Amino acid sequence: MRWLIGCLINAVLFTALAGYFHDSFQLTGFMAALQASILLSILNVLVRPLLILFTLPVTVLTLGLFLFVINAITLELTDYLMGDAFEISGFGMALFFAVVMSLVNVMIQKTLLEPSKRAKK
């Protein structure tokens, strides 16, 4: 259930980013955003751990900031695999979107998901 909520949040975030940055980020619709979100979550499970492992020395030297670059790489892979339905103009925009997505996801987890966990205990 948590995975599905995360995919929906990312799809809404993709749609919002496409609205704000329509020159740099194009989507064909909400279904494309949902498909891209599901594909991104699959890439985060399969590809991201390998990228983190291969770039571990750089990640340690940059105190973890290189993880944003890895997130941008997975966004670029999503762009490549989705074709024309999901387009990011370049790596710089993918890096910017990776940072924005990370910040928004942290805010949502801290404000919405963690208080509901505490209420269940």
N, C-alpha and C positions, 0 to 999 in steps of 0.2 A: 504494500500500500504506500509506503514511504517513497519507493522508487517512482511510482506513478505520479504522486504529488510533485516530486522533484522534476519529472518530465513536463508536467503541466506548467509549473512555475517557469521553467526554462523556455517553453513554447511562448508563454505570455511575454517573457522578457525579450525573446527574439522578435516578436511582433512589435513591441514597444520600441526597440532599437531600430527596427526597420522603418518605423514611422518618423523617428527623430533624425536618422541618418540615411534618408532615402537615396542620396547620391552614392553612398559608400556601401550600403547594405540593402540588398533586395530580396524580397520573399514573394512568392506567388499567392500566398494565403496562409491562413492559420493551420491548415492541414500540413502544408509544407513545413511550417515551424514545428509542428508536433512530430513530424517524421524526422526532421533534423535533430530535434531534442532527443528522440529515442536513439537515433544513430550516434549522436554524441555520447550518450550514456553507455552504449555498447563499446564505442572506441575508448572511453575512459576506463572500462573494465579490461579490455584486451590489449590496447596499444600503450596507454599511459604508463602502466607499471614498467613496461620494457624501456620506454623513454626515460623514466626516472632512474632506472637501474643503470642505463648506459651513460647518463649525464650526472651521475651522483657526485663526482668530484667538483664539477662546475656548480651544482646546486649547493653543495656545502660551502664553497668559496663565496658564493653570492648570498649566503645566509637564507636560502630558500626562495629568493626572488626569481630564480631561473624557472621555478614552477609555473610562473605566468607565461613564460615562453613555451613551455610544454603544453599548457592549456591553449595557447594560440596555435600551436602546431596541430592539436586535435581539432580545433575549429577549422583550420585550413583543410584538413583531411575530410571533415564533414562537408565543407564547401565543394571539394573535388568529387566526392561520392554522390552528392545530391544533384549535381548538374546545374541546370538553369533555374531550378526551383529555389535555390538558396545560394546567394552570391555575396561574397565579401570582397571588397575592391583590392585589398592587399594585406601584407603581413602586419603592417603598422596598425591597420584598423582591427585586424584579428587580435593583436596584442591588447589594444584598447578595450575591445569587447570582452576579452578574457579577464581583464582587471575589473571591469564594470560588473560582469557576471559573478565574479568571486565576491565582490563587495555586497551585491544585492542578495546573493544566496546566504551569506553570513548574517546579514541583517534579518532576513526572513527566518532563518533558523533560530536566531536569538530571540526574536520577538514573537513568533507564532508557534514554532514547533517545541521549543524547550519548555515554555510555560505549560503546554498541554501535557508534556511528560511529567512535570512536577505535580500536576493536578491528579494524575492517575495513581500516584504513589500514595 
